[in-house]
Amino acid sequence: MYIFLYICLCIPRRFARTINFIKENDNFTIFYHLDDDGVISAALMTNVLNKMGKRIHNYRPTNYEDFDKKIDFSKFSKNIIVCDISLKGKINYFSGKNLCVLDHHELLDGFDGPYYNPKLWGDNTYTPCSLIVYRIFLNYLKDKDWMMMIGLISDAGGKENEKIVLEESNKYNVPPGSPPFYY
């Protein structure tokens, strides 16, 4: 019962904090993982920011080892959105920045900014970041479900999100492969 109440209260609050972060700020840098899910997540975020009339200052594709190098964070805008990158042990790099994290990897300890990760409320379903971005900003991305599916499938998220894959397959009249989470 308590878990159900926590989930009912937590998810909408996480959505609202993320949406409000974008509404209240402008001139964003998007950090994203340099894989299909990360690229698609950044593309979906770009769609959202454009539809909200927000500016994008910079993009920063990255792999995890990039943080071991000395990244000059002064060249990035004050407002940063991180998609599909685990910042565990790396959050201090973003000191002095307004940070929003959308991720499905390891949980961050001690970050109290806008942060959306299904694991926060015990959902251990493998949920690629493209699906996370799509769910949060569905009102802006209804016509981008096909993009979300590219990120979801490419990050091997179809198996645990089979219902979505089958719904989208039917919608676009694309027969799913075998097993049904591959095209």
Phi, psi and chi 1 to 4 in degrees:
 res  aa     phi    psi   chi1   chi2   chi3   chi4
   1 MET       -  -46.9  177.2   67.8  168.2      -
   2 TYR   -65.5  -37.1  -67.4  111.9      -      -
   3 ILE   -64.0  -43.5  -67.3  172.9      -      -
   4 PHE   -59.8  -45.8  175.3   74.7      -      -
   5 LEU   -62.9  -41.9  -73.9  173.4      -      -
   6 TYR   -60.8  -44.5  179.2   75.2      -      -
   7 ILE   -63.6  -44.0  -69.7  170.5      -      -
   8 CYS   -62.8  -33.3  -71.2      -      -      -
   9 LEU   -87.8  -35.6  -65.1  172.5      -      -
  10 CYS   -73.9  -47.8 -175.9      -      -      -
  11 ILE   -61.2  -51.8  -64.8  172.5      -      -
  12 PRO   -60.9  -35.2  -22.3   31.6      -      -
  13 ARG   -66.0  -40.2 -158.5  171.7  -31.5  137.1
  14 ARG   -65.1  -41.5  -64.9  -83.0  175.6 -170.3
  15 PHE   -59.2  -50.0  -85.8   45.6      -      -
  16 ALA   -62.0  -42.7      -      -      -      -
  17 ARG   -62.1  -39.7  -77.1 -171.4   80.8 -170.6
  18 THR   -68.1  -47.7  -58.0      -      -      -
  19 ILE   -63.4  -43.3  -67.4  167.6      -      -
  20 ASN   -64.0  -36.1  -73.0  -21.6      -      -
  21 PHE   -56.1  -43.9  173.8   81.8      -      -
  22 ILE   -73.3  -42.2  -67.9  170.6      -      -
  23 LYS   -61.5  -37.2  -75.1 -178.5  177.9  177.8
  24 GLU   -86.8   -7.7  -65.6  167.3    2.3      -
  25 ASN  -126.8  173.4  -66.4  -66.5      -      -
  26 ASP  -153.9  170.0 -164.9   13.8      -      -
  27 ASN    61.5   73.0 -160.4   21.4      -      -
  28 PHE   -98.5  150.6  -66.1   91.6      -      -
  29 THR  -110.4  133.9  -64.8      -      -      -
  30 ILE  -109.2  116.3  -59.0  175.3      -      -
  31 PHE   -91.8  133.9  -86.8   71.1      -      -
  32 TYR  -148.0  151.7   59.6   93.7      -      -
  33 HIS   -69.1  141.3 -170.7 -151.6      -      -
  34 LEU   -87.3   58.0 -163.8   52.8      -      -
  35 ASP  -136.4  176.3   67.9   -1.3      -      -
  36 ASP   -58.8  -43.5  -68.4  -19.0      -      -
  37 ASP   -63.4  -42.4 -175.7   38.1      -      -
  38 GLY   -65.8  -43.9      -      -      -      -
  39 VAL   -63.6  -45.0  170.4      -      -      -
  40 ILE   -64.6  -40.6  -64.4  -68.4      -      -
  41 SER   -59.5  -44.2  -60.7      -      -      -
  42 ALA   -64.9  -39.2      -      -      -      -
  43 ALA   -65.1  -41.9      -      -      -      -
  44 LEU   -64.1  -42.3  -69.2  170.2      -      -
  45 MET   -61.9  -38.8  -80.7  -52.9  -46.9      -
  46 THR   -60.9  -43.0  -62.2      -      -      -
  47 ASN   -58.3  -46.7  -93.3  -88.5      -      -
  48 VAL   -61.5  -49.8  169.8      -      -      -
  49 LEU   -61.8  -41.1  -66.5  170.2      -      -
  50 ASN   -62.5  -44.6  -73.2  -25.4      -      -
  51 LYS   -66.1  -27.0  -73.0 -179.1  179.3  179.9
  52 MET   -89.1    1.9  -66.3  176.8   87.8      -
  53 GLY    72.8   27.0      -      -      -      -
  54 LYS   -97.1  153.8  -58.2  -63.3 -179.4  169.8
  55 ARG   -96.6  149.1  -68.0  173.9  -65.6  157.8
  56 ILE  -114.5  119.5  -59.3  168.2      -      -
  57 HIS   -80.1  -41.0  172.4   75.2      -      -
  58 ASN  -162.0  158.2 -154.7  -22.2      -      -
  59 TYR  -120.3  148.0  -68.9   94.2      -      -
  60 ARG  -138.7   90.0  178.4   57.9  160.3   90.0
  61 PRO   -67.5  142.8   23.3  -28.2      -      -
  62 THR  -152.8  152.3 -172.6      -      -      -
  63 ASN  -110.7  164.8  -81.4  -40.5      -      -
  64 TYR   -60.8  -33.2  -62.7  106.0      -      -
  65 GLU   -68.7  -16.3   61.3  -87.7    6.8      -
  66 ASP   -60.0  -29.5  -69.0  -15.0      -      -
  67 PHE   -73.0  -18.7  -71.6  102.8      -      -
  68 ASP   -73.5  -23.3  -64.1  -27.5      -      -
  69 LYS   -82.9  167.0  -56.7  170.2 -171.8  168.6
  70 LYS   -88.2   96.7  -62.8  -68.2 -178.0 -163.1
  71 ILE   -80.2  132.1  -61.9  172.7      -      -
  72 ASP   -83.9   97.4  179.9    7.9      -      -
  73 PHE   -75.7   -9.6  -79.4   85.2      -      -
  74 SER   -68.5  -23.0   67.6      -      -      -
  75 LYS   -83.5   -3.8   63.1 -176.8  175.6 -178.4
  76 PHE  -100.3  155.8  -57.8  111.2      -      -
  77 SER   -66.7  167.7   61.6      -      -      -
  78 LYS   -68.7  -29.5 -176.8  163.6 -180.0   71.8
  79 ASN  -101.6  117.0  -57.7  -56.6      -      -
  80 ILE  -123.3  134.2  -64.6  178.9      -      -
  81 ILE  -113.1  126.7  -60.3  169.8      -      -
  82 VAL  -108.9  123.7  175.3      -      -      -
  83 CYS  -117.8  124.2  -64.7      -      -      -
  84 ASP    65.7   34.7 -165.3   32.9      -      -
  85 ILE  -132.3  125.3  -59.8  172.7      -      -
  86 SER   -74.6  123.2  172.4      -      -      -
  87 LEU  -101.9   14.4  -66.2 -178.8      -      -
  88 LYS   -56.4  120.6 -172.3  167.7 -178.2   86.5
  89 GLY    79.5    3.5      -      -      -      -
  90 LYS  -125.0    1.5  -63.4  168.9  178.0   63.9
  91 ILE   -61.3  -30.0 -159.7   79.8      -      -
  92 ASN   -65.3  -19.9   60.1  -31.5      -      -
  93 TYR   -61.1  -28.3  -74.4  101.6      -      -
  94 PHE   -95.2   19.0  -65.4   91.3      -      -
  95 SER   -55.3  134.0  178.5      -      -      -
  96 GLY    84.8    1.3      -      -      -      -
  97 LYS  -108.9  152.2  -57.6  -71.0 -174.0  179.3
  98 ASN   -86.0  119.5  -64.5  -32.3      -      -
  99 LEU  -121.9  136.1 -175.6   61.8      -      -
 100 CYS  -126.2  128.3  174.1      -      -      -
 101 VAL  -118.2  124.8  179.8      -      -      -
 102 LEU  -120.2  112.3  -53.0  172.2      -      -
 103 ASP  -156.1  166.0 -171.0   38.4      -      -
 104 HIS  -132.0    9.4   63.2  106.9      -      -
 105 HIS   -89.2 -148.7  -64.4   99.4      -      -
 106 GLU   -59.8  145.8  -64.9  175.6  -83.7      -
 107 LEU   -70.6  145.3  -73.7  173.6      -      -
 108 LEU   -86.8  137.3  -72.5  174.9      -      -
 109 ASP   -97.1  132.5  -62.6  -36.3      -      -
 110 GLY    78.2    6.1      -      -      -      -
 111 PHE   -90.4  122.8  176.9   63.7      -      -
 112 ASP  -111.3   11.6   63.5   -9.8      -      -
 113 GLY   -82.1 -173.8      -      -      -      -
 114 PRO   -61.5  118.9   -8.6   14.9      -      -
 115 TYR  -147.7  125.1  176.5   38.3      -      -
 116 TYR  -126.8  115.9 -170.2   96.2      -      -
 117 ASN  -148.4  119.7 -176.1  -31.9      -      -
 118 PRO   -53.9  -24.8  -25.1   34.2      -      -
 119 LYS   -66.0  -18.8  -70.3 -178.8  173.8  101.5
 120 LEU   -58.6  -32.1  -74.6  166.3      -      -
 121 TRP  -113.4   24.6   47.5   88.1      -      -
 122 GLY    83.0   11.2      -      -      -      -
 123 ASP   -86.5  104.2 -177.9   -9.6      -      -
 124 ASN   -97.5   14.7  -70.6  -45.5      -      -
 125 THR   -62.5  136.6  -56.7      -      -      -
 126 TYR   -70.2  109.5 -170.4   76.5      -      -
 127 THR  -122.1   95.3  -52.2      -      -      -
 128 PRO   -55.9  154.0  -28.6   38.6      -      -
 129 CYS   -62.1  -32.7 -167.3      -      -      -
 130 SER   -60.5  -37.1   51.8      -      -      -
 131 LEU   -70.6  -37.2  179.1   56.2      -      -
 132 ILE   -61.0  -51.0  -70.3  169.5      -      -
 133 VAL   -60.6  -43.9  172.7      -      -      -
 134 TYR   -59.9  -45.3 -177.9   77.5      -      -
 135 ARG   -65.0  -43.4  -77.0  179.7  173.9  161.2
 136 ILE   -64.6  -42.6  -65.4  170.3      -      -
 137 PHE  -109.5   32.8  -61.6  102.9      -      -
 138 LEU   -52.2  -38.5 -178.3   60.0      -      -
 139 ASN   -61.1  -25.9  -70.2  -22.5      -      -
 140 TYR   -97.7  -15.7  -61.9   95.0      -      -
 141 LEU  -121.3   16.5  -62.6  171.2      -      -
 142 LYS   -53.8  -34.2  -73.5 -178.1 -177.9  172.4
 143 ASP   -88.1    4.1   61.2  -24.3      -      -
 144 LYS  -111.0   21.4  -57.6  -64.8 -176.2 -147.0
 145 ASP   -60.9  -33.9   53.4  -15.2      -      -
 146 TRP   -64.4  -36.0   61.2  -87.3      -      -
 147 MET   -66.5  -45.7  -83.9  177.6   74.2      -
 148 MET   -55.8  -40.2  173.9  -86.6  -63.1      -
 149 MET   -64.3  -35.3  -73.5  -58.5  -63.0      -
 150 ILE   -61.0  -47.0  -66.3  168.9      -      -
 151 GLY   -63.7  -43.6      -      -      -      -
 152 LEU   -62.0  -50.7  177.5  101.2      -      -
 153 ILE   -66.9  -43.3  -62.9  -68.6      -      -
 154 SER   -66.0  -24.9   68.7      -      -      -
 155 ASP   -96.5   17.2 -150.1   42.0      -      -
 156 ALA    60.8   32.6      -      -      -      -
 157 GLY   -92.8   -1.3      -      -      -      -
 158 GLY   -68.1  -34.8      -      -      -      -
 159 LYS   -60.3  -46.0 -178.4  176.9 -177.4  179.0
 160 GLU   -86.7   -6.5  -67.6 -170.6   51.0      -
 161 ASN  -123.7   38.7  -63.3  -78.7      -      -
 162 GLU   -56.8  -37.3 -175.5  175.9  -13.0      -
 163 LYS   -59.0  -44.6 -178.6  179.8  176.0 -165.2
 164 ILE   -64.6  -43.3  -65.0  165.5      -      -
 165 VAL   -60.0  -45.7  171.8      -      -      -
 166 LEU   -67.4  -38.9  -66.2  175.0      -      -
 167 GLU   -61.7  -45.3  -73.8  171.3    2.9      -
 168 GLU   -68.9  -36.7  -67.0  -63.9  -46.4      -
 169 SER   -59.1  -46.4  -65.9      -      -      -
 170 ASN   -65.2  -42.7  -70.7  -25.9      -      -
 171 LYS   -58.1  -43.8  177.4 -179.9  176.8 -179.5
 172 TYR   -98.2    6.5  -71.1  103.7      -      -
 173 ASN    54.8   43.8 -160.4   25.2      -      -
 174 VAL  -112.4  112.5  175.0      -      -      -
 175 PRO   -65.6  131.8   17.0  -21.8      -      -
 176 PRO   -69.2  150.8   24.0  -29.7      -      -
 177 GLY   -78.5 -163.2      -      -      -      -
 178 SER  -124.1  124.0  179.3      -      -      -
 179 PRO   -64.7  169.4   22.7  -28.4      -      -
 180 PRO   -68.9   -3.5   18.4  -28.2      -      -
 181 PHE   -94.9    8.9   50.4   93.4      -      -
 182 TYR  -118.9  146.0  -64.3  115.6      -      -
 183 TYR  -102.9      -  -77.6  107.1      -      -
